[in-house]
Amino acid sequence: MIRIVLTFLAMAWLSVMVLAPVVIVLFAGLSAGVGAWWSAINDEETRTSVALSLKIAAIVVPCNAVFGIAAAWALARFRFPGRALLLALLDLPLSVSPVVSGLVFVLLFGAQGWFGAWLQAHDIQIIFAIPGIVLATAFVTLPMVARELLPLLESQGEDAELAARTLGASGWQTFWLVSFPRMRGALAYGVLLCTARALGEFGAVSVVSGHIRGQTDTLPLHVEILHNEYHFQAAFAAASLLLLVGVATLLLRRLQTPESAH
């Protein structure tokens, strides 16, 4: 009886917190029909915001993937001074509010920031421009790949790699032929998570972007603008694109085998 009650409560909570928002977004986005939904997402400003979000993700995700592999490898395979500090820094983006991280970038690179005068003197603009959005997005998505790879590398151990070295393989050969194939599943999922978070990031990007329409508005910021201007159907139509990204991430995750996912 207790099991049935707990299962019911869990399903009810998931329905309220997960399924209800999904249904509301889809219903509101399609409330005026498929034609209106298509017109909303095919709008020039919406297409521009989607293109910018994809551009930011295309820059951030590969960088965080390379960093994630290097960081996870170092933390799993070596013991060195500062290891605990590196672990703490890796978790920092998860514990700091994205809005706060955005403000930190403004304090560093804004017109009145620590490096503001130097940047202006060299005609370099970071805040209220694409470089600022890239930095803010990279910071909030920094742990995604590394945190997927680290438990896997720790659980696998070093036996296969030590055997490869004993047989004469170089460091690079050991990595590419032995280590990398065993981490591809976790790496793929980490990249998926990083991509989904990069496309959907709002807080940090909102602070550093300046909300310049057609220039620095990513898709989440464009949804906010449409909502604030009372274009509710268009806002939910644009939001449905982000929803589709989340659903696609879950489906791709499910397509992975348990061995490759973990």
MARDRENKOL-756277 format. One line per 10 residues: number of its first residue (from 1); for each residue x, y, z of N, C-alpha, C, CB. Coordinates in steps of 0.05 Angstrom, whole numbers, always signed. Glycine has a CB too. Example, Ala and Ser with C-alpha at 12.3 -4.5 7.8 and 13.67 -1.06 7.14 Angstrom:
2
1) +264/-114/+156/+246/-90/+156/+264/-66/+156/+226/-89/+181; +257/-45/+142/+273/-21/+143/+258/+1/+157/+282/-12/+114 $
//
This chain:
262
1) +16/-24/+0/+0/+0/+0/+17/+25/+0/-19/+0/+24; +38/+25/+17/+56/+48/+18/+70/+52/-8/+77/+43/+41; +78/+30/-22/+91/+33/-47/+73/+46/-68/+100/+5/-57; +47/+38/-68/+28/+49/-87/+24/+79/-82/+1/+35/-84; +22/+86/-56/+18/+115/-49/+42/+131/-58/+13/+118/-19; +66/+121/-52/+91/+136/-59/+94/+138/-89/+115/+122/-47; +87/+117/-103/+88/+118/-132/+69/+138/-143/+82/+90/-144; +44/+138/-132/+24/+158/-141/+33/+186/-136/-2/+152/-127; +45/+191/-112/+54/+218/-105/+77/+227/-124/+63/+219/-76; +95/+208/-130/+117/+215/-147/+107/+221/-175/+137/+191/-149 $
11) +89/+205/-186/+78/+210/-212/+62/+236/-213/+60/+186/-221; +47/+241/-192/+32/+266/-191/+50/+290/-191/+13/+267/-166; +72/+289/-175/+91/+311/-174/+105/+315/-201/+112/+306/-152; +113/+293/-214/+125/+295/-240/+106/+307/-261/+135/+268/-249; +80/+299/-259/+60/+310/-277/+57/+340/-275/+33/+296/-273; +57/+349/-250/+54/+378/-245/+79/+393/-253/+48/+383/-215; +103/+383/-246/+127/+398/-250/+140/+394/-278/+147/+389/-230; +134/+372/-292/+146/+367/-318/+126/+366/-340/+161/+341/-316; +106/+349/-338/+88/+346/-360/+70/+370/-364/+70/+321/-355; +60/+382/-343/+42/+405/-346/+55/+428/-361/+33/+415/-318 $
21) +80/+437/-354/+92/+458/-370/+95/+451/-400/+119/+465/-358; +102/+425/-405/+106/+417/-433/+79/+419/-448/+116/+388/-434; +58/+410/-436/+32/+411/-449/+23/+440/-453/+11/+396/-432; +28/+457/-433/+19/+485/-434/+34/+499/-457/+24/+500/-408; +60/+495/-459/+76/+508/-480/+66/+499/-508/+106/+501/-477; +62/+473/-511/+53/+463/-537/+24/+473/-544/+54/+432/-538; +7/+472/-524/-21/+481/-528/-22/+510/-535/-38/+475/-504; -7/+527/-520/-8/+556/-525/+5/+562/-552/+6/+571/-502; +27/+548/-559/+40/+554/-584/+23/+547/-608/+66/+539/-585; +7/+526/-605/-10/+517/-627/-39/+526/-625/-10/+487/-629 $
31) -44/+544/-606/-72/+553/-600/-85/+567/-624/-72/+572/-576; -69/+580/-641/-80/+594/-664/-77/+577/-690/-67/+621/-668; -68/+552/-687/-65/+535/-710/-36/+532/-718/-81/+546/-733; -32/+511/-735/-5/+505/-744/+6/+528/-761/-4/+479/-759; -11/+541/-776/-2/+563/-793/+9/+586/-778/-25/+572/-811; -5/+593/-756/+4/+615/-739/+30/+607/-725/-17/+623/-718; +32/+582/-717/+57/+572/-704/+80/+574/-723/+53/+543/-694; +76/+566/-748/+98/+567/-768/+105/+596/-774/+89/+553/-793; +85/+614/-776/+91/+642/-781/+107/+654/-759/+65/+658/-784; +101/+646/-734/+116/+657/-711/+145/+648/-711/+103/+648/-685 $
41) +150/+623/-717/+178/+614/-716/+193/+621/-742/+179/+583/-711; +178/+627/-763/+191/+635/-788/+194/+665/-790/+174/+625/-812; +187/+679/-769/+191/+708/-768/+221/+715/-770/+178/+721/-743; +227/+737/-782/+256/+744/-786/+271/+746/-760/+258/+770/-802; +259/+760/-740/+273/+763/-715/+276/+736/-700/+258/+783/-696; +256/+719/-703/+259/+692/-691/+281/+677/-704/+232/+677/-692; +282/+677/-731/+303/+663/-745/+331/+674/-738/+298/+665/-775; +332/+700/-734/+358/+713/-727/+366/+704/-699/+356/+743/-727; +347/+702/-681/+354/+694/-653/+362/+664/-653/+330/+698/-634; +348/+648/-669/+356/+620/-671/+384/+617/-682/+335/+604/-688 $
51) +390/+632/-703/+416/+630/-715/+438/+639/-696/+417/+648/-740; +432/+659/-680/+452/+668/-660/+456/+647/-638/+443/+695/-647; +434/+635/-629/+437/+614/-609/+453/+590/-619/+409/+604/-600; +448/+583/-644/+463/+561/-656/+493/+568/-659/+451/+553/-683; +498/+593/-666/+526/+603/-669/+540/+602/-643/+526/+631/-681; +527/+611/-622/+540/+610/-595/+545/+582/-587/+521/+624/-574; +526/+564/-591/+530/+536/-583/+552/+523/-600/+504/+520/-588; +554/+530/-625/+575/+519/-642/+603/+528/-633/+571/+528/-671; +605/+550/-619/+631/+559/-608/+636/+547/-581/+631/+590/-606; +616/+548/-564/+619/+540/-536/+622/+510/-532/+596/+550/-520 $
61) +606/+494/-546/+605/+465/-541/+632/+452/-547/+583/+453/-557; +644/+456/-571/+670/+444/-576/+691/+452/-556/+679/+450/-604; +691/+477/-548/+711/+486/-528/+707/+472/-501/+709/+517/-524; +682/+470/-492/+677/+456/-467/+681/+426/-469/+649/+462/-458; +677/+415/-493/+682/+386/-496/+712/+381/-493/+673/+377/-524; +729/+397/-506/+758/+393/-503/+767/+398/-474/+773/+413/-522; +757/+419/-462/+763/+424/-434/+754/+401/-416/+752/+451/-425; +729/+392/-421/+718/+371/-405/+734/+345/-406/+689/+365/-413; +743/+338/-430/+760/+314/-432/+786/+318/-417/+766/+308/-462; +799/+341/-421/+825/+346/-407/+821/+346/-377/+837/+372/-417 $
71) +801/+360/-367/+797/+363/-338/+790/+336/-326/+775/+383/-333; +771/+321/-338/+763/+295/-327/+787/+276/-327/+740/+283/-344; +802/+276/-349/+826/+259/-350/+846/+265/-328/+839/+261/-378; +852/+291/-325/+871/+299/-305/+862/+291/-277/+876/+329/-306; +836/+296/-271/+825/+290/-245/+823/+261/-239/+798/+303/-241; +817/+245/-259/+813/+216/-255/+840/+201/-255/+796/+205/-277; +859/+210/-269/+884/+194/-272/+908/+204/-256/+891/+194/-301; +906/+228/-245/+930/+239/-232/+922/+251/-204/+943/+261/-249; +941/+250/-186/+938/+264/-160/+960/+286/-160/+942/+244/-136; +951/+311/-157/+970/+333/-159/+961/+355/-140/+972/+343/-188 $
81) +980/+373/-133/+972/+396/-116/+952/+413/-130/+997/+412/-108; +931/+421/-116/+910/+437/-128/+887/+421/-140/+922/+454/-149; +888/+394/-137/+867/+378/-149/+840/+385/-136/+873/+348/-145; +839/+388/-110/+814/+394/-96/+804/+422/-105/+818/+394/-66; +822/+440/-110/+814/+467/-120/+802/+465/-148/+838/+486/-120; +814/+448/-165/+803/+445/-192/+775/+432/-191/+822/+427/-208; +771/+413/-173/+745/+402/-170/+724/+422/-161/+746/+379/-150; +733/+440/-142/+715/+460/-132/+708/+481/-154/+728/+475/-108; +728/+488/-170/+724/+507/-191/+706/+495/-213/+750/+516/-204; +708/+469/-217/+691/+455/-236/+662/+457/-228/+700/+427/-240 $
91) +657/+456/-202/+629/+457/-193/+619/+485/-189/+627/+442/-166; +637/+505/-191/+629/+533/-186/+605/+542/-203/+652/+551/-190; +605/+537/-230/+582/+546/-246/+556/+534/-238/+587/+540/-274; +557/+510/-224/+532/+497/-215/+521/+510/-190/+537/+468/-211; +538/+523/-175/+530/+534/-149/+526/+564/-149/+550/+527/-128; +535/+577/-170/+533/+606/-173/+509/+613/-191/+559/+620/-183; +493/+632/-183/+470/+640/-200/+481/+650/-227/+453/+662/-186; +468/+642/-249/+476/+652/-275/+475/+683/-277/+459/+641/-296; +456/+695/-263/+455/+725/-263/+480/+736/-250/+430/+734/-248; +489/+724/-228/+513/+734/-214/+537/+730/-232/+517/+718/-188 $
101) +539/+708/-246/+562/+704/-264/+562/+724/-287/+561/+675/-276; +538/+731/-297/+536/+752/-317/+545/+779/-306/+508/+755/-327; +538/+785/-282/+546/+811/-270/+577/+811/-266/+533/+815/-243; +589/+788/-260/+618/+788/-257/+631/+795/-283/+627/+759/-248; +621/+785/-305/+632/+792/-331/+629/+821/-338/+620/+775/-353; +606/+832/-329/+602/+861/-333/+622/+877/-317/+573/+869/-326; +627/+868/-292/+646/+882/-275/+675/+880/-286/+645/+871/-247; +680/+858/-300/+707/+855/-311/+711/+869/-338/+713/+825/-315; +691/+866/-356/+695/+875/-383/+676/+897/-392/+691/+852/-402; +659/+907/-374/+641/+929/-381/+656/+955/-384/+620/+932/-360 $
111) +642/+976/-392/+654/+1002/-397/+667/+1013/-372/+634/+1022/-408; +654/+1007/-348/+665/+1016/-323/+679/+994/-308/+643/+1028/-306; +685/+972/-321/+697/+949/-308/+727/+951/-306/+690/+924/-323; +739/+930/-295/+767/+930/-290/+783/+933/-316/+775/+905/-275; +774/+920/-337/+789/+921/-362/+774/+938/-383/+793/+893/-373; +754/+953/-374/+738/+969/-392/+754/+990/-408/+716/+982/-378; +770/+1005/-393/+786/+1026/-406/+805/+1015/-427/+801/+1042/-385; +818/+993/-420/+837/+981/-439/+822/+970/-464/+853/+958/-426; +799/+958/-460/+784/+947/-482/+774/+969/-500/+760/+930/-472; +765/+991/-489/+756/+1014/-505/+779/+1026/-520/+742/+1035/-487 $
121) +802/+1028/-507/+825/+1040/-521/+834/+1023/-545/+849/+1042/-501; +829/+997/-544/+836/+979/-566/+812/+972/-584/+849/+954/-556; +790/+986/-580/+765/+983/-596/+756/+953/-595/+770/+991/-625; +756/+942/-571/+746/+915/-567/+721/+916/-550/+768/+897/-554; +699/+905/-560/+674/+904/-545/+667/+876/-538/+652/+918/-560; +664/+871/-512/+657/+844/-502/+628/+844/-491/+676/+835/-481; +623/+862/-473/+596/+864/-462/+578/+877/-482/+596/+881/-435; +553/+868/-483/+533/+877/-503/+541/+870/-532/+528/+908/-501; +556/+848/-534/+565/+838/-560/+567/+807/-558/+592/+851/-568; +572/+795/-581/+573/+766/-582/+595/+754/-564/+577/+757/-611 $
131) +619/+766/-562/+640/+755/-544/+630/+752/-515/+665/+771/-545; +615/+771/-506/+605/+770/-479/+585/+747/-475/+592/+796/-471; +568/+742/-495/+549/+720/-495/+564/+694/-495/+529/+722/-518; +585/+692/-511/+601/+667/-512/+613/+662/-485/+623/+670/-534; +625/+682/-472/+638/+678/-446/+618/+670/-425/+652/+704/-437; +595/+683/-424/+574/+677/-404/+564/+648/-408/+551/+697/-406; +559/+641/-433/+548/+614/-439/+569/+593/-433/+539/+612/-469; +594/+598/-440/+616/+579/-435/+618/+574/-405/+642/+589/-446; +615/+595/-389/+618/+592/-360/+596/+574/-348/+618/+620/-346; +571/+580/-355/+549/+564/-343/+549/+535/-353/+523/+578/-349 $
141) +560/+530/-376/+560/+503/-387/+587/+488/-382/+554/+503/-416; +605/+501/-368/+632/+490/-365/+633/+462/-353/+648/+508/-347; +617/+455/-333/+620/+429/-320/+606/+406/-335/+610/+430/-292; +590/+412/-355/+572/+392/-366/+586/+367/-377/+555/+404/-389; +607/+371/-393/+621/+348/-405/+639/+335/-384/+638/+357/-429; +653/+351/-369/+672/+340/-349/+658/+323/-328/+688/+363/-336; +635/+333/-319/+620/+318/-298/+608/+292/-308/+598/+336/-287; +604/+290/-334/+595/+264/-345/+618/+245/-348/+581/+269/-373; +641/+255/-355/+664/+237/-360/+678/+228/-334/+684/+251/-378; +679/+245/-314/+695/+239/-290/+687/+214/-276/+693/+262/-271 $
151) +661/+209/-270/+653/+184/-257/+660/+159/-274/+624/+184/-250; +656/+162/-300/+662/+140/-318/+692/+132/-317/+654/+146/-347; +709/+152/-320/+738/+147/-320/+747/+136/-293/+754/+173/-326; +736/+145/-271/+743/+135/-245/+734/+106/-242/+731/+152/-223; +711/+99/-252/+700/+72/-249/+715/+52/-267/+670/+71/-255; +725/+61/-290/+738/+44/-309/+766/+35/-299/+740/+57/-336; +779/+53/-285/+806/+47/-276/+827/+50/-299/+807/+19/-265; +851/+42/-292/+873/+46/-311/+885/+21/-323/+895/+62/-298; +872/-2/-317/+884/-28/-325/+889/-30/-355/+867/-50/-316; +868/-23/-371/+871/-25/-400/+892/-6/-411/+844/-19/-414 $
161) +894/+18/-400/+914/+37/-409/+942/+28/-401/+908/+65/-397; +945/+18/-377/+971/+8/-369/+980/-16/-386/+971/-1/-339; +960/-33/-393/+967/-55/-411/+977/-45/-438/+943/-74/-415; +963/-24/-449/+971/-13/-475/+999/-2/-474/+951/+8/-484; +1005/+12/-452/+1032/+24/-449/+1053/+2/-447/+1033/+42/-425; +1046/-19/-432/+1065/-42/-429/+1071/-54/-456/+1053/-63/-411; +1051/-54/-474/+1055/-66/-501/+1069/-46/-520/+1028/-74/-513; +1076/-22/-510/+1092/-4/-527/+1076/+19/-539/+1104/-18/-548; +1051/+23/-532/+1035/+45/-543/+1045/+71/-530/+1005/+41/-538; +1045/+92/-546/+1052/+118/-536/+1028/+130/-521/+1061/+137/-559 $
171) +1032/+153/-508/+1010/+166/-494/+986/+172/-511/+1020/+191/-480; +992/+184/-535/+970/+191/-553/+957/+166/-564/+981/+207/-576; +972/+145/-570/+960/+121/-580/+942/+108/-559/+982/+101/-589; +951/+109/-534/+935/+98/-512/+909/+113/-510/+951/+99/-486; +911/+139/-512/+886/+155/-509/+867/+150/-531/+893/+185/-508; +876/+152/-556/+858/+150/-579/+848/+122/-584/+872/+160/-604; +864/+101/-579/+857/+74/-585/+844/+59/-562/+880/+59/-595; +850/+67/-537/+840/+53/-514/+821/+70/-498/+863/+44/-497; +829/+93/-490/+813/+109/-472/+789/+123/-485/+830/+131/-459; +794/+135/-508/+773/+151/-521/+749/+133/-529/+784/+165/-545 $
181) +753/+110/-542/+730/+93/-549/+713/+86/-525/+739/+68/-563; +725/+83/-502/+709/+75/-478/+694/+98/-466/+728/+63/-457; +700/+123/-473/+686/+146/-462/+667/+159/-481/+706/+166/-452; +665/+148/-506/+649/+162/-526/+620/+165/-519/+651/+146/-552; +608/+145/-505/+580/+148/-498/+575/+170/-478/+570/+122/-486; +591/+171/-457/+589/+192/-437/+595/+219/-449/+607/+186/-413; +615/+220/-467/+622/+245/-480/+599/+255/-497/+647/+241/-498; +586/+237/-512/+563/+245/-528/+541/+256/-511/+553/+221/-545; +536/+244/-489/+514/+254/-471/+522/+280/-459/+507/+233/-449; +547/+283/-451/+556/+309/-441/+554/+331/-461/+584/+307/-431 $
191) +560/+325/-486/+558/+345/-507/+528/+352/-512/+570/+334/-534; +511/+332/-510/+482/+337/-513/+472/+356/-491/+466/+311/-513; +480/+350/-466/+472/+367/-444/+483/+395/-447/+481/+355/-417; +508/+397/-455/+521/+423/-459/+507/+439/-480/+551/+420/-465; +500/+426/-502/+486/+439/-524/+458/+449/-516/+483/+420/-548; +443/+432/-502/+417/+440/-493/+418/+463/-474/+402/+416/-480; +437/+463/-456/+440/+485/-436/+449/+510/-450/+460/+477/-414; +467/+508/-469/+477/+531/-484/+454/+544/-500/+500/+524/-503; +438/+528/-512/+415/+539/-528/+394/+552/-510/+403/+518/-545; +391/+541/-486/+370/+551/-468/+378/+570/-447/+357/+528/-456 $
201) +404/+577/-445/+413/+595/-424/+400/+622/-426/+444/+597/-425; +391/+632/-403/+377/+658/-403/+391/+678/-384/+348/+654/-394; +395/+670/-359/+403/+689/-338/+429/+704/-344/+406/+675/-312; +451/+689/-348/+476/+702/-353/+476/+718/-379/+499/+682/-353; +464/+706/-400/+463/+719/-426/+447/+744/-425/+452/+699/-447; +425/+744/-409/+408/+768/-407/+424/+791/-396/+384/+762/-389; +442/+786/-377/+458/+808/-365/+478/+819/-384/+472/+797/-340; +492/+803/-400/+514/+812/-416/+506/+820/-444/+536/+791/-417; +482/+813/-453/+475/+816/-481/+466/+844/-488/+453/+797/-488; +453/+858/-469/+443/+885/-475/+416/+885/-490/+462/+900/-492 $
211) +406/+861/-496/+380/+858/-509/+377/+875/-535/+357/+866/-490; +398/+875/-551/+397/+889/-576/+383/+872/-597/+426/+897/-586; +359/+881/-605/+343/+864/-623/+357/+860/-650/+315/+877/-627; +356/+836/-658/+369/+829/-684/+399/+826/-683/+362/+850/-704; +411/+831/-659/+440/+830/-657/+450/+812/-634/+452/+858/-653; +439/+816/-610/+448/+801/-587/+426/+786/-573/+462/+819/-567; +403/+784/-585/+381/+769/-573/+381/+740/-582/+353/+782/-581; +388/+722/-563/+386/+694/-568/+357/+685/-567/+404/+678/-548; +352/+660/-572/+324/+650/-573/+310/+654/-546/+323/+621/-581; +322/+647/-523/+308/+651/-497/+302/+681/-492/+325/+641/-475 $
221) +320/+699/-500/+315/+727/-496/+293/+737/-515/+341/+743/-501; +292/+725/-539/+271/+732/-558/+244/+724/-547/+276/+720/-585; +243/+701/-534/+217/+692/-522/+208/+712/-501/+221/+663/-509; +227/+721/-484/+220/+741/-464/+210/+767/-476/+244/+747/-446; +222/+776/-498/+213/+800/-511/+185/+797/-522/+233/+808/-534; +180/+775/-535/+153/+770/-546/+132/+769/-523/+152/+744/-562; +139/+757/-501/+121/+755/-479/+116/+783/-466/+132/+736/-457; +137/+798/-463/+134/+825/-452/+118/+844/-470/+161/+837/-446; +118/+838/-496/+102/+854/-515/+74/+843/-519/+117/+856/-541; +67/+823/-503/+40/+811/-503/+35/+795/-529/+19/+833/-501 $
231) +56/+786/-542/+52/+768/-565/+55/+739/-554/+74/+774/-588; +35/+731/-539/+37/+707/-524/+39/+682/-541/+13/+704/-505; +22/+681/-562/+23/+657/-580/+50/+655/-593/+1/+659/-601; +61/+677/-603/+88/+677/-615/+109/+669/-595/+94/+704/-628; +106/+679/-570/+126/+672/-550/+126/+642/-544/+120/+688/-524; +102/+630/-541/+101/+602/-536/+110/+586/-560/+73/+594/-527; +104/+596/-584/+114/+582/-608/+144/+581/-609/+103/+596/-634; +157/+604/-603/+186/+604/-602/+196/+586/-579/+196/+633/-598; +182/+587/-556/+191/+570/-534/+189/+540/-540/+174/+576/-509; +170/+533/-558/+167/+505/-566/+192/+495/-580/+143/+502/-584 $
241) +207/+512/-592/+232/+504/-605/+252/+495/-583/+244/+527/-622; +253/+510/-561/+271/+502/-539/+261/+476/-527/+272/+523/-518; +234/+473/-526/+223/+448/-515/+231/+424/-533/+193/+450/-514; +231/+428/-559/+238/+407/-577/+268/+399/-573/+234/+415/-606; +284/+419/-567/+313/+413/-562/+315/+395/-537/+329/+439/-558; +300/+401/-516/+300/+385/-492/+290/+357/-497/+284/+398/-471; +268/+354/-512/+257/+328/-518/+277/+312/-535/+230/+330/-533; +289/+325/-555/+309/+311/-571/+333/+302/-555/+318/+330/-594; +341/+318/-535/+363/+309/-518/+356/+284/-502/+370/+332/-498; +331/+283/-492/+322/+259/-477/+321/+235/-495/+295/+265/-463 $
251) +310/+239/-519/+307/+216/-537/+335/+205/-545/+292/+225/-562; +353/+223/-551/+380/+214/-559/+394/+200/-535/+397/+238/-568; +388/+210/-511/+399/+197/-487/+389/+169/-485/+392/+213/-462; +363/+165/-490/+350/+139/-489/+360/+120/-510/+320/+141/-490; +369/+131/-533/+378/+114/-555/+406/+102/-549/+380/+130/-580; +420/+114/-529/+446/+103/-521/+442/+77/-505/+461/+124/-505; +460/+59/-509/+460/+35/-492/+468/+42/-464/+478/+13/-504; +460/+26/-444/+468/+32/-417/+498/+33/-413/+457/+11/-398; +513/+16/-428/+542/+16/-425/+554/+42/-436/+555/-8/-440; +544/+51/-459/+555/+76/-470/+546/+100/-456/+548/+78/-500 $
261) +522/+99/-443/+512/+122/-429/+526/+126/-403/+483/+120/-424; +535/+105/-390/+548/+107/-364/+577/+100/-364/+533/+90/-344 $
//
